[in-house]
Amino acid sequence: MAHSAQSSPSGARSTTRAEEPSVGALVQSAMADVSTLIRSEIELAKAEVGRSAKKAGVGAGAFGAAAALLFFSGIFLFVTIAELLTWLGLIRWVSYLLVWLLLVVLAGIAALVGRRMIKKIEKPERTIETLRDLPEVVRREAPGQRRREVPTVSNGRVQLRGSENYTV
């Protein structure tokens, strides 16, 4: 490192380093960058996952409906319909078997609806993309400068490189 001797107006000599930031300034800059990155990633993940959580709730509710149908149908509807079929002239065990098959079909339909809703859940793709770029973002060419900008999230809108906007 080159030191230069300069004299002040009072005649005292001082040495200065050539425009290099201190270690403390570099650490502070790195901590600020990491903090901003982590906050942005968390906000992006919240925005993307919030939408998927609603779909997951609907799907889980459909699975719950399927379970409730199986349980309550075994208690109430099974006996009532089977006895009605017996009264109409069917053998008792055949009427119980037909009612059981009907209830299994209804539960299967409810489970398929729940499965379809669960499959519609979207993974947080933009969050995954930005996490893949994390090593690139952390490495900088010069203190305080990034090779790539961190996405900005505000009010459910994600702004990436340039003018690309995503509504979340």
C-alpha positions as CSV (number, residue, x, y, z in Angstrom):
1,M,0.0,0.0,0.0
2,A,1.2,3.4,-0.8
3,H,1.3,6.0,2.0
4,S,1.7,9.6,1.2
5,A,3.0,12.2,3.5
6,Q,1.0,15.4,3.6
7,S,1.5,18.5,5.7
8,S,-1.4,20.3,7.2
9,P,-1.6,24.0,7.5
10,S,-0.3,23.8,11.0
11,G,2.8,22.1,9.7
12,A,2.1,18.6,11.1
13,R,2.6,15.6,8.8
14,S,-0.1,12.9,8.4
15,T,-0.2,9.7,6.4
16,T,-3.4,8.6,4.5
17,R,-4.3,5.4,2.7
18,A,-5.3,5.5,-0.9
19,E,-9.1,5.6,-0.9
20,E,-9.7,2.1,0.6
21,P,-12.7,1.4,2.9
22,S,-11.9,0.1,6.3
23,V,-12.6,-3.5,7.3
24,G,-15.4,-2.2,9.6
25,A,-17.0,-0.4,6.6
26,L,-16.8,-3.6,4.5
27,V,-18.3,-5.8,7.2
28,Q,-21.1,-3.2,7.8
29,S,-21.8,-3.1,4.0
30,A,-21.9,-6.9,3.8
31,M,-24.2,-7.2,6.8
32,A,-26.5,-4.6,5.3
33,D,-26.6,-6.4,2.0
34,V,-27.3,-9.8,3.6
35,S,-30.0,-8.3,5.8
36,T,-31.7,-6.7,2.8
37,L,-31.4,-9.9,0.9
38,I,-32.9,-12.0,3.7
39,R,-35.8,-9.5,4.3
40,S,-36.6,-9.5,0.5
41,E,-36.5,-13.3,0.3
42,I,-38.9,-13.6,3.3
43,E,-41.3,-11.1,1.9
44,L,-41.3,-12.8,-1.5
45,A,-41.9,-16.2,0.0
46,K,-44.8,-14.9,2.2
47,A,-46.4,-13.3,-0.9
48,E,-46.1,-16.5,-3.0
49,V,-47.0,-19.0,-0.3
50,G,-50.0,-17.0,0.9
51,R,-51.8,-17.6,-2.4
52,S,-51.0,-21.3,-2.3
53,A,-52.1,-21.7,1.3
54,K,-55.7,-20.8,0.4
55,K,-55.7,-23.5,-2.3
56,A,-54.2,-26.0,0.2
57,G,-57.0,-25.1,2.7
58,V,-59.7,-25.8,0.1
59,G,-58.1,-29.2,-0.8
60,A,-57.7,-30.2,2.8
61,G,-61.3,-29.2,3.5
62,A,-62.4,-31.5,0.6
63,F,-60.4,-34.4,2.2
64,G,-62.0,-33.6,5.5
65,A,-65.4,-33.8,3.9
66,A,-64.5,-37.2,2.4
67,A,-63.6,-38.5,5.9
68,A,-66.7,-37.1,7.5
69,L,-68.9,-38.7,4.8
70,L,-67.3,-42.1,5.4
71,F,-67.7,-41.8,9.2
72,F,-71.3,-40.5,9.4
73,S,-72.5,-42.6,6.5
74,G,-71.4,-45.7,8.3
75,I,-73.4,-44.7,11.4
76,F,-76.7,-43.3,10.0
77,L,-77.2,-43.7,6.3
78,F,-75.9,-47.2,6.0
79,V,-78.5,-48.9,8.2
80,T,-81.4,-46.8,7.0
81,I,-80.9,-47.3,3.2
82,A,-80.0,-51.0,3.7
83,E,-83.2,-51.6,5.6
84,L,-85.2,-49.8,3.0
85,L,-83.8,-52.1,0.3
86,T,-84.6,-55.1,2.4
87,W,-88.2,-53.8,2.7
88,L,-88.3,-53.6,-1.1
89,G,-87.5,-57.3,-1.4
90,L,-83.7,-57.6,-1.6
91,I,-81.8,-60.0,0.5
92,R,-80.5,-58.2,3.6
93,W,-76.8,-58.7,2.9
94,V,-77.2,-57.6,-0.7
95,S,-78.9,-54.3,0.4
96,Y,-76.1,-53.6,2.9
97,L,-73.5,-54.3,0.2
98,L,-75.1,-51.9,-2.3
99,V,-75.3,-49.1,0.3
100,W,-71.6,-49.6,1.2
101,L,-70.6,-49.4,-2.5
102,L,-72.6,-46.2,-2.9
103,L,-70.8,-44.6,0.1
104,V,-67.4,-45.7,-1.1
105,V,-68.1,-44.0,-4.5
106,L,-69.2,-40.8,-2.8
107,A,-66.0,-40.8,-0.6
108,G,-63.9,-41.4,-3.7
109,I,-65.4,-38.5,-5.6
110,A,-64.7,-36.2,-2.6
111,A,-61.1,-37.5,-2.4
112,L,-60.6,-36.8,-6.1
113,V,-61.9,-33.3,-5.7
114,G,-59.5,-32.8,-2.8
115,R,-56.6,-34.2,-4.8
116,R,-57.3,-32.0,-7.8
117,M,-57.2,-28.9,-5.5
118,I,-54.0,-30.0,-3.8
119,K,-52.3,-30.5,-7.3
120,K,-53.2,-26.9,-8.2
121,I,-51.0,-25.6,-5.4
122,E,-48.2,-23.6,-7.0
123,K,-44.6,-23.8,-5.6
124,P,-42.9,-20.5,-4.9
125,E,-40.9,-20.5,-8.2
126,R,-39.6,-16.9,-8.0
127,T,-38.4,-17.5,-4.4
128,I,-36.6,-20.7,-5.5
129,E,-35.1,-18.8,-8.5
130,T,-33.7,-16.1,-6.3
131,L,-32.4,-18.5,-3.7
132,R,-30.5,-20.3,-6.5
133,D,-28.9,-16.9,-7.4
134,L,-27.9,-16.3,-3.7
135,P,-24.2,-17.2,-4.1
136,E,-24.0,-14.8,-7.1
137,V,-25.7,-12.0,-5.2
138,V,-23.4,-12.4,-2.1
139,R,-20.2,-12.2,-4.2
140,R,-19.5,-8.7,-5.2
141,E,-16.9,-7.2,-7.5
142,A,-16.4,-4.0,-5.5
143,P,-17.6,-3.1,-2.0
144,G,-21.2,-1.9,-2.0
145,Q,-21.9,-2.9,-5.5
146,R,-23.9,-5.9,-6.7
147,R,-23.5,-7.9,-9.8
148,R,-27.3,-8.4,-9.8
149,E,-30.1,-6.5,-8.1
150,V,-32.2,-8.1,-5.4
151,P,-35.9,-8.3,-6.2
152,T,-38.0,-5.6,-4.6
153,V,-41.4,-6.7,-3.1
154,S,-44.0,-4.2,-2.0
155,N,-47.7,-4.5,-1.7
156,G,-47.7,-8.0,-3.3
157,R,-45.8,-6.8,-6.4
158,V,-42.3,-8.2,-7.2
159,Q,-40.1,-6.0,-9.3
160,L,-37.1,-7.8,-10.9
161,R,-34.4,-6.8,-13.3
162,G,-35.3,-3.8,-15.4
163,S,-39.1,-3.1,-15.6
164,E,-40.3,-6.7,-15.3
165,N,-43.2,-6.8,-12.7
166,Y,-45.0,-9.8,-11.3
167,T,-48.2,-9.6,-9.3
168,V,-48.3,-11.9,-6.4
